[in-house]
Amino acid sequence: MAMQWFQPTALAIATSAASGSFEPRVLVAEFGDNYAQRSRDGINGNAGTWDLTFNNATQPERDYIVKFLEDRGGVEAFRWVAPDGSNTARKYLCPKWRIDPQPGRVFNITATFKQVFDND
């Protein structure tokens, strides 16, 4: 089965916010006298995590986003272009999301996307 793309509607994108965080994996060997050596841990040691918020999503937008995430169940990777200016599609998992109903039959949806590097 081909890897799926996460592509919310234009309205959901226009009313969304995203923030990315990055924490490179580093191996550290500590010696006496406070001396330490550091090196990268693997070739893909700088995975990003993105916290997304879709504000005032309509019922159809909520249905698309939630169904997409539920279908992957936090274990199946998908492709997504992060708003980091690179315009590069990368692989992500979504281990958690939250739905907050709002007045007026709209929903705020928050989700965490974690970058992965496993084989396609």
CYANA upper distance limits for C-alpha pairs under 8 A (distance plus 0.5 A):
  3 MET  CA     77 ALA  CA      7.65
  3 MET  CA     78 PHE  CA      6.22
  3 MET  CA     79 ARG  CA      7.49
  3 MET  CA    120 ASP  CA      7.91
  4 GLN  CA     77 ALA  CA      8.40
  4 GLN  CA     78 PHE  CA      5.61
  4 GLN  CA     79 ARG  CA      6.75
  5 TRP  CA     78 PHE  CA      6.09
  5 TRP  CA     79 ARG  CA      5.21
  5 TRP  CA     80 TRP  CA      6.54
  6 PHE  CA     68 PHE  CA      7.98
  6 PHE  CA     78 PHE  CA      7.18
  6 PHE  CA     79 ARG  CA      6.75
  6 PHE  CA     80 TRP  CA      6.04
  7 GLN  CA     80 TRP  CA      8.00
  8 PRO  CA     12 ALA  CA      6.57
  8 PRO  CA     13 ILE  CA      6.95
  8 PRO  CA     61 GLU  CA      7.79
  8 PRO  CA     64 TYR  CA      7.94
  8 PRO  CA     65 ILE  CA      7.31
  9 THR  CA     13 ILE  CA      6.78
  9 THR  CA     61 GLU  CA      7.49
 10 ALA  CA     14 ALA  CA      6.61
 11 LEU  CA     15 THR  CA      6.82
 12 ALA  CA     16 SER  CA      6.63
 12 ALA  CA     54 PHE  CA      6.56
 12 ALA  CA     55 ASN  CA      7.94
 12 ALA  CA     56 ASN  CA      8.48
 12 ALA  CA     57 ALA  CA      6.55
 12 ALA  CA     61 GLU  CA      7.33
 13 ILE  CA     54 PHE  CA      7.79
 15 THR  CA     54 PHE  CA      6.51
 15 THR  CA     55 ASN  CA      6.00
 15 THR  CA     56 ASN  CA      7.64
 15 THR  CA     57 ALA  CA      8.42
 16 SER  CA     52 LEU  CA      7.57
 16 SER  CA     53 THR  CA      5.79
 16 SER  CA     54 PHE  CA      4.78
 16 SER  CA     55 ASN  CA      6.31
 17 ALA  CA     52 LEU  CA      6.29
 17 ALA  CA     53 THR  CA      5.61
 17 ALA  CA     54 PHE  CA      7.16
 18 ALA  CA     50 TRP  CA      7.05
 18 ALA  CA     51 ASP  CA      6.11
 18 ALA  CA     52 LEU  CA      4.99
 18 ALA  CA     53 THR  CA      6.85
 18 ALA  CA     83 PRO  CA      7.91
 19 SER  CA     50 TRP  CA      6.09
 19 SER  CA     51 ASP  CA      5.90
 19 SER  CA     52 LEU  CA      7.25
 20 GLY  CA     48 GLY  CA      7.05
 20 GLY  CA     49 THR  CA      6.09
 20 GLY  CA     50 TRP  CA      4.80
 20 GLY  CA     51 ASP  CA      6.90
 21 SER  CA     48 GLY  CA      6.30
 21 SER  CA     49 THR  CA      5.84
 21 SER  CA     50 TRP  CA      6.90
 22 PHE  CA     46 ASN  CA      7.04
 22 PHE  CA     47 ALA  CA      6.85
 22 PHE  CA     48 GLY  CA      5.29
 22 PHE  CA     49 THR  CA      6.94
 23 GLU  CA     46 ASN  CA      6.74
 23 GLU  CA     47 ALA  CA      7.69
 23 GLU  CA     48 GLY  CA      7.89
 24 PRO  CA     40 ARG  CA      8.18
 24 PRO  CA     45 GLY  CA      5.92
 24 PRO  CA     46 ASN  CA      4.77
 24 PRO  CA     47 ALA  CA      7.48
 25 ARG  CA     40 ARG  CA      6.80
 25 ARG  CA     41 ASP  CA      5.85
 25 ARG  CA     42 GLY  CA      8.48
 25 ARG  CA     45 GLY  CA      5.46
 25 ARG  CA     46 ASN  CA      6.86
 26 VAL  CA     38 ARG  CA      7.01
 26 VAL  CA     39 SER  CA      6.20
 26 VAL  CA     40 ARG  CA      5.25
 26 VAL  CA     41 ASP  CA      5.58
 26 VAL  CA     45 GLY  CA      8.08
 27 LEU  CA     38 ARG  CA      6.12
 27 LEU  CA     39 SER  CA      5.81
 27 LEU  CA     40 ARG  CA      6.58
 27 LEU  CA     41 ASP  CA      6.10
 28 VAL  CA     36 ALA  CA      7.11
 28 VAL  CA     37 GLN  CA      6.20
 28 VAL  CA     38 ARG  CA      5.11
 28 VAL  CA     39 SER  CA      7.23
 29 ALA  CA     36 ALA  CA      6.02
 29 ALA  CA     37 GLN  CA      5.77
 29 ALA  CA     38 ARG  CA      7.06
 30 GLU  CA     34 ASN  CA      7.56
 30 GLU  CA     35 TYR  CA      6.56
 30 GLU  CA     36 ALA  CA      4.79
 30 GLU  CA     37 GLN  CA      7.08
 31 PHE  CA     35 TYR  CA      5.71
 31 PHE  CA     36 ALA  CA      6.26
 40 ARG  CA     45 GLY  CA      7.09
 41 ASP  CA     45 GLY  CA      6.12
 44 ASN  CA    117 PHE  CA      7.54
 47 ALA  CA    114 LYS  CA      7.96
 47 ALA  CA    115 GLN  CA      5.91
 47 ALA  CA    116 VAL  CA      7.44
 48 GLY  CA    114 LYS  CA      6.72
 48 GLY  CA    115 GLN  CA      5.93
 49 THR  CA    112 THR  CA      7.43
 49 THR  CA    113 PHE  CA      6.14
 49 THR  CA    114 LYS  CA      5.00
 49 THR  CA    115 GLN  CA      6.68
 50 TRP  CA     82 ALA  CA      8.43
 50 TRP  CA    112 THR  CA      6.16
 50 TRP  CA    113 PHE  CA      5.55
 50 TRP  CA    114 LYS  CA      6.99
 51 ASP  CA    110 THR  CA      7.66
 51 ASP  CA    111 ALA  CA      6.37
 51 ASP  CA    112 THR  CA      5.12
 51 ASP  CA    113 PHE  CA      6.97
 52 LEU  CA    110 THR  CA      5.98
 52 LEU  CA    111 ALA  CA      5.68
 52 LEU  CA    112 THR  CA      6.73
 52 LEU  CA    113 PHE  CA      8.17
 53 THR  CA    108 ASN  CA      7.48
 53 THR  CA    109 ILE  CA      6.12
 53 THR  CA    110 THR  CA      4.86
 53 THR  CA    111 ALA  CA      7.06
 54 PHE  CA    108 ASN  CA      6.06
 54 PHE  CA    109 ILE  CA      5.54
 54 PHE  CA    110 THR  CA      6.83
 55 ASN  CA    107 PHE  CA      7.09
 55 ASN  CA    108 ASN  CA      4.95
 55 ASN  CA    109 ILE  CA      7.04
 56 ASN  CA    102 GLN  CA      7.96
 56 ASN  CA    106 VAL  CA      5.46
 56 ASN  CA    107 PHE  CA      5.53
 56 ASN  CA    108 ASN  CA      5.93
 57 ALA  CA     61 GLU  CA      6.07
 57 ALA  CA     62 ARG  CA      6.28
 57 ALA  CA    106 VAL  CA      5.84
 57 ALA  CA    107 PHE  CA      5.49
 57 ALA  CA    108 ASN  CA      6.71
 57 ALA  CA    109 ILE  CA      8.04
 58 THR  CA     62 ARG  CA      6.51
 58 THR  CA    105 ARG  CA      7.57
 58 THR  CA    106 VAL  CA      5.46
 58 THR  CA    107 PHE  CA      7.05
 59 GLN  CA     63 ASP  CA      6.52
 59 GLN  CA    105 ARG  CA      7.72
 59 GLN  CA    106 VAL  CA      7.01
 59 GLN  CA    107 PHE  CA      8.00
 60 PRO  CA     64 TYR  CA      6.70
 61 GLU  CA     65 ILE  CA      6.69
 62 ARG  CA     66 VAL  CA      6.41
 62 ARG  CA    107 PHE  CA      7.37
 62 ARG  CA    109 ILE  CA      8.09
 63 ASP  CA     67 LYS  CA      6.28
 64 TYR  CA     68 PHE  CA      6.50
 65 ILE  CA     69 LEU  CA      6.83
 66 VAL  CA     70 GLU  CA      6.44
 67 LYS  CA     71 ASP  CA      6.36
 68 PHE  CA     72 ARG  CA      7.09
 69 LEU  CA     73 GLY  CA      6.72
 69 LEU  CA     74 GLY  CA      7.80
 69 LEU  CA     94 CYS  CA      7.33
 70 GLU  CA     74 GLY  CA      8.18
 72 ARG  CA     76 GLU  CA      5.33
 72 ARG  CA     77 ALA  CA      7.69
 73 GLY  CA     94 CYS  CA      8.32
 73 GLY  CA     95 PRO  CA      8.07
 74 GLY  CA     93 LEU  CA      6.29
 74 GLY  CA     94 CYS  CA      5.60
 74 GLY  CA     95 PRO  CA      4.93
 74 GLY  CA     96 LYS  CA      7.72
 75 VAL  CA     93 LEU  CA      7.03
 75 VAL  CA     94 CYS  CA      8.36
 75 VAL  CA     95 PRO  CA      8.08
 76 GLU  CA     93 LEU  CA      7.03
 77 ALA  CA     91 LYS  CA      6.50
 77 ALA  CA     92 TYR  CA      5.78
 77 ALA  CA     93 LEU  CA      5.40
 77 ALA  CA    116 VAL  CA      8.06
 78 PHE  CA     91 LYS  CA      5.94
 78 PHE  CA     92 TYR  CA      5.98
 78 PHE  CA     93 LEU  CA      7.08
 79 ARG  CA     89 ALA  CA      6.40
 79 ARG  CA     90 ARG  CA      5.90
 79 ARG  CA     91 LYS  CA      5.17
 79 ARG  CA     92 TYR  CA      6.75
 80 TRP  CA     89 ALA  CA      5.72
 80 TRP  CA     90 ARG  CA      6.18
 80 TRP  CA     91 LYS  CA      7.00
 80 TRP  CA     92 TYR  CA      7.46
 81 VAL  CA     87 ASN  CA      6.60
 81 VAL  CA     88 THR  CA      6.19
 81 VAL  CA     89 ALA  CA      4.92
 81 VAL  CA     90 ARG  CA      6.82
 82 ALA  CA     86 SER  CA      8.31
 82 ALA  CA     87 ASN  CA      7.79
 82 ALA  CA     88 THR  CA      7.98
 82 ALA  CA     89 ALA  CA      7.82
 82 ALA  CA     90 ARG  CA      8.34
 83 PRO  CA     87 ASN  CA      8.02
 90 ARG  CA    115 GLN  CA      7.68
 91 LYS  CA    115 GLN  CA      6.23
 91 LYS  CA    116 VAL  CA      6.13
 91 LYS  CA    117 PHE  CA      7.31
 92 TYR  CA    113 PHE  CA      6.32
 92 TYR  CA    114 LYS  CA      5.71
 92 TYR  CA    115 GLN  CA      4.77
 92 TYR  CA    116 VAL  CA      5.92
 93 LEU  CA    113 PHE  CA      6.07
 93 LEU  CA    114 LYS  CA      5.78
 93 LEU  CA    115 GLN  CA      6.98
 93 LEU  CA    116 VAL  CA      7.41
 94 CYS  CA    111 ALA  CA      7.41
 94 CYS  CA    112 THR  CA      6.13
 94 CYS  CA    113 PHE  CA      5.14
 94 CYS  CA    114 LYS  CA      6.77
 95 PRO  CA    112 THR  CA      7.20
 95 PRO  CA    113 PHE  CA      7.69
 95 PRO  CA    114 LYS  CA      8.17
 96 LYS  CA    111 ALA  CA      6.48
 96 LYS  CA    112 THR  CA      6.39
 97 TRP  CA    109 ILE  CA      7.64
 97 TRP  CA    110 THR  CA      5.97
 97 TRP  CA    111 ALA  CA      4.58
 97 TRP  CA    112 THR  CA      6.87
 98 ARG  CA    109 ILE  CA      6.10
 98 ARG  CA    110 THR  CA      5.67
 98 ARG  CA    111 ALA  CA      6.90
 99 ILE  CA    107 PHE  CA      7.12
 99 ILE  CA    108 ASN  CA      6.43
 99 ILE  CA    109 ILE  CA      5.11
 99 ILE  CA    110 THR  CA      7.16
100 ASP  CA    107 PHE  CA      6.08
100 ASP  CA    108 ASN  CA      5.54
100 ASP  CA    109 ILE  CA      6.72
101 PRO  CA    105 ARG  CA      7.65
101 PRO  CA    106 VAL  CA      6.71
101 PRO  CA    107 PHE  CA      4.95
101 PRO  CA    108 ASN  CA      6.88
102 GLN  CA    106 VAL  CA      5.85
102 GLN  CA    107 PHE  CA      5.79
102 GLN  CA    108 ASN  CA      7.46
